[in-house]
Amino acid sequence: MMNFVVKTLANAGALGVAIWLLQDITLTGESTGKKALTLILVALVFGLVNFLVKPVVNLLTLPLFILTLGLITLVVNALMLLLTSWLAEQLDLSFHVEGFWTAVLGGLIISVVSWALNVVLPEGD
């Protein structure tokens, strides 16, 4: 359970950095508390998308992964971020990613920050 909480907080931090750095990734809310709650909920959706959908997409794009020497991962991460944005809209969460290239850059930022946070944060069971 602790591992789930740590990974969700790492995702929330990574999403927060992407929101802070890129003006086309937006998170709106009336107060800071509402924004923080929305960010945690979006991180949960993002984690769920990465847990359920990403392995299937990775399997289907395995030939492209080999052909592009792994660069297709940037596209897959962008698509997962766009899917998260769409699901957040369906769930009435105020998170939006504007455009594919913003999603590519956002996915890259989220991957790097999430990796760094998972290195720093404690590993729980």
Sine and cosine of phi, psi and omega as CSV:
sin_phi,cos_phi,sin_psi,cos_psi,sin_omega,cos_omega
0.00,0.00,-0.62,0.78,0.00,-1.00
-0.91,0.42,-0.60,0.80,0.02,-1.00
-0.88,0.47,-0.65,0.76,0.04,-1.00
-0.88,0.47,-0.70,0.72,0.00,-1.00
-0.91,0.42,-0.68,0.73,0.00,-1.00
-0.90,0.45,-0.70,0.71,0.00,-1.00
-0.92,0.40,-0.60,0.80,0.04,-1.00
-0.91,0.41,-0.67,0.74,0.04,-1.00
-0.91,0.41,-0.61,0.79,0.06,-1.00
-0.90,0.43,-0.68,0.73,0.06,-1.00
-0.88,0.47,-0.68,0.73,0.01,-1.00
-0.89,0.45,-0.67,0.74,0.05,-1.00
-0.90,0.44,-0.67,0.74,0.01,-1.00
-0.91,0.41,-0.67,0.74,0.06,-1.00
-0.90,0.44,-0.63,0.78,0.03,-1.00
-0.88,0.47,-0.65,0.76,0.04,-1.00
-0.91,0.42,-0.68,0.74,0.02,-1.00
-0.89,0.45,-0.65,0.76,0.05,-1.00
-0.90,0.44,-0.65,0.76,-0.02,-1.00
-0.93,0.37,-0.62,0.78,-0.07,-1.00
-0.99,0.11,-0.52,0.85,-0.10,-0.99
-0.92,-0.40,0.83,-0.55,-0.05,-1.00
-0.96,0.28,-0.30,0.95,0.00,-1.00
-1.00,-0.01,0.05,1.00,0.20,-0.98
-0.94,-0.33,0.90,-0.43,-0.14,-0.99
-0.86,-0.51,0.53,-0.85,0.10,-0.99
-0.68,-0.73,0.89,-0.45,-0.05,-1.00
-0.89,-0.45,0.39,-0.92,0.02,-1.00
0.00,-1.00,0.31,-0.95,-0.04,-1.00
-0.96,0.29,-0.55,0.83,-0.07,-1.00
-0.68,-0.73,0.19,-0.98,0.03,-1.00
-0.91,0.42,-0.62,0.78,0.03,-1.00
-0.89,0.45,-0.67,0.74,0.04,-1.00
-0.90,0.43,-0.65,0.76,0.04,-1.00
-0.90,0.44,-0.67,0.75,0.00,-1.00
-0.90,0.43,-0.68,0.74,0.03,-1.00
-0.90,0.43,-0.68,0.74,0.03,-1.00
-0.89,0.46,-0.65,0.76,0.02,-1.00
-0.89,0.45,-0.66,0.75,0.04,-1.00
-0.90,0.43,-0.68,0.74,0.01,-1.00
-0.91,0.41,-0.64,0.77,0.06,-1.00
-0.91,0.42,-0.62,0.79,0.05,-1.00
-0.89,0.46,-0.61,0.79,0.07,-1.00
-0.90,0.43,-0.68,0.73,0.04,-1.00
-0.90,0.45,-0.69,0.72,0.01,-1.00
-0.88,0.48,-0.69,0.73,0.05,-1.00
-0.90,0.44,-0.63,0.77,0.03,-1.00
-0.91,0.41,-0.67,0.74,0.05,-1.00
-0.88,0.47,-0.71,0.71,0.00,-1.00
-0.92,0.38,-0.48,0.88,0.00,-1.00
-0.99,0.17,-0.64,0.76,-0.10,-0.99
-1.00,-0.08,-0.70,0.71,-0.17,-0.99
-1.00,-0.05,-0.66,0.75,-0.12,-0.99
-0.86,0.51,-0.66,0.76,0.04,-1.00
-0.87,0.49,-0.61,0.79,0.02,-1.00
-0.92,0.40,-0.71,0.70,0.01,-1.00
-0.90,0.43,-0.65,0.76,0.04,-1.00
-0.89,0.46,-0.65,0.76,0.03,-1.00
-0.90,0.43,-0.68,0.73,-0.01,-1.00
-0.93,0.36,-0.45,0.89,-0.02,-1.00
-0.98,-0.18,0.24,0.97,-0.01,-1.00
-0.82,0.58,-0.69,0.72,0.05,-1.00
-0.88,0.48,-0.62,0.78,0.05,-1.00
-0.93,0.38,-0.57,0.82,0.05,-1.00
-0.86,0.50,-0.71,0.71,0.01,-1.00
-0.93,0.38,-0.70,0.72,-0.03,-1.00
-0.90,0.44,-0.63,0.77,-0.05,-1.00
-1.00,-0.10,0.12,0.99,-0.02,-1.00
0.83,0.56,0.60,0.80,0.09,-1.00
1.00,-0.08,-0.13,0.99,-0.04,-1.00
-0.92,0.39,-0.35,0.94,0.05,-1.00
-0.90,0.44,-0.33,0.94,0.04,-1.00
-0.85,0.52,-0.58,0.81,0.05,-1.00
-0.88,0.47,-0.65,0.76,0.01,-1.00
-0.93,0.36,-0.68,0.74,0.01,-1.00
-0.89,0.46,-0.69,0.72,0.03,-1.00
-0.89,0.46,-0.63,0.77,0.04,-1.00
-0.90,0.44,-0.68,0.74,0.02,-1.00
-0.91,0.42,-0.59,0.81,0.05,-1.00
-0.92,0.40,-0.61,0.79,0.04,-1.00
-0.93,0.36,-0.65,0.76,0.05,-1.00
-0.91,0.41,-0.62,0.78,0.06,-1.00
-0.90,0.43,-0.65,0.76,0.06,-1.00
-0.88,0.47,-0.67,0.74,0.04,-1.00
-0.88,0.48,-0.68,0.73,0.00,-1.00
-0.91,0.41,-0.69,0.72,0.03,-1.00
-0.90,0.43,-0.62,0.78,0.04,-1.00
-0.88,0.47,-0.63,0.77,0.05,-1.00
-0.90,0.44,-0.66,0.75,0.01,-1.00
-0.91,0.41,-0.53,0.85,0.00,-1.00
-1.00,0.01,0.11,0.99,0.02,-1.00
0.89,0.46,0.60,0.80,0.13,-0.99
-0.99,-0.11,0.61,-0.79,-0.12,-0.99
-1.00,0.02,0.86,0.51,0.03,-1.00
-0.81,-0.59,0.74,-0.67,-0.03,-1.00
-0.55,-0.84,0.67,-0.74,0.11,-0.99
-0.92,-0.38,0.83,-0.56,-0.07,-1.00
-0.98,-0.18,0.99,-0.17,0.14,-0.99
0.99,-0.10,0.42,-0.91,-0.06,-1.00
-0.93,0.37,-0.71,0.71,-0.07,-1.00
-0.93,0.36,-0.53,0.85,0.12,-0.99
-0.90,0.43,-0.63,0.77,0.02,-1.00
-0.91,0.41,-0.59,0.80,0.04,-1.00
-0.89,0.45,-0.76,0.65,0.00,-1.00
-0.91,0.41,-0.66,0.76,0.05,-1.00
-0.89,0.45,-0.66,0.75,0.05,-1.00
-0.89,0.46,-0.62,0.79,0.05,-1.00
-0.91,0.42,-0.71,0.70,0.02,-1.00
-0.89,0.46,-0.72,0.70,-0.02,-1.00
-0.89,0.46,-0.65,0.76,0.02,-1.00
-0.89,0.46,-0.72,0.69,-0.04,-1.00
-0.92,0.39,-0.73,0.68,-0.03,-1.00
-0.92,0.39,-0.66,0.76,0.02,-1.00
-0.90,0.45,-0.66,0.75,0.06,-1.00
-0.87,0.49,-0.72,0.69,-0.01,-1.00
-0.89,0.45,-0.67,0.74,0.01,-1.00
-0.93,0.37,-0.60,0.80,0.05,-1.00
-0.93,0.37,-0.44,0.90,0.09,-1.00
-0.95,0.31,-0.65,0.76,-0.09,-1.00
-0.99,0.17,-0.67,0.74,-0.06,-1.00
-0.95,0.31,0.47,-0.88,-0.03,-1.00
-0.93,0.36,0.54,-0.84,0.06,-1.00
-1.00,0.00,0.87,-0.50,0.00,-1.00
-0.94,-0.34,0.19,-0.98,0.01,-1.00
-0.98,-0.18,0.00,0.00,0.00,0.00
